Amino acid sequence: MAKKKKKIQETTIENYYDLKVDKIDELVAALREEPSETDSNDLSMFISDCTGNDDPKNYTRSGKKKEFDPYKTDFLGKIPAWVKALFIKWWFAGMCCYFIIWGLDFNALDKLVLLGLVEGVVVDILVNPLFRYIESDRKEFNSYMMFPFPFKAFWTFFTNVIYYTVITVCVGALYGLMHDLFNAGLGVEPLLFGVFFVIIDMACIGIKDLIVYLVKKSKKEKALNV
């Protein structure tokens, strides 16, 4: 009895991995069949039909039903990455200038250094994470960050603070240079400060990107010549 039971089990295991030709034929036949009208009517791409809600937002101005479009890009998606990057940098720089330069009653040099420290903190905890959030798999915002590391490292906080303190001091020196050239006082205000800040920042980032490109190119040429 035990031998008979064992033989049945072995036969079942052997047949388990056999190719089910009849099942494949059934699948091919089902795929070749055209969908019936009832099947096509069950499927709808209209938002109001899928949600069961006749909200006016689900209709166009002409009264037509809106459809789902998985490939449709929103308004922000149509804006080029460089426009978004420069605007975000300019806005945050102007905001910091507004709260520090206009909001505090310190010595001019103290306010400038404090502004640089705040700029570095804001870039590290707000601007760069925002770039990472809205970027695609192409990493198009790497060209607008001085330290474009994909991970949050502890040391990047201090490097950003030091770097943007230097950038802010350079902006202050640019204000002084313009004062000497035009022999007129130029007040520090958020809009123009943000413009100067972005120009100097992007100039430094551009130099860094050029150095990185040249180093990578030289390494690639050495590897090909070996």
Helices and strands as residue ranges (DSSP letters): H 2-16, H 21-32, H 37-42, H 47-51, G 56-58, H 75-78, H 81-100, H 108-122, I 123-127, H 128-134, G 142-144, H 154-182, H 190-225
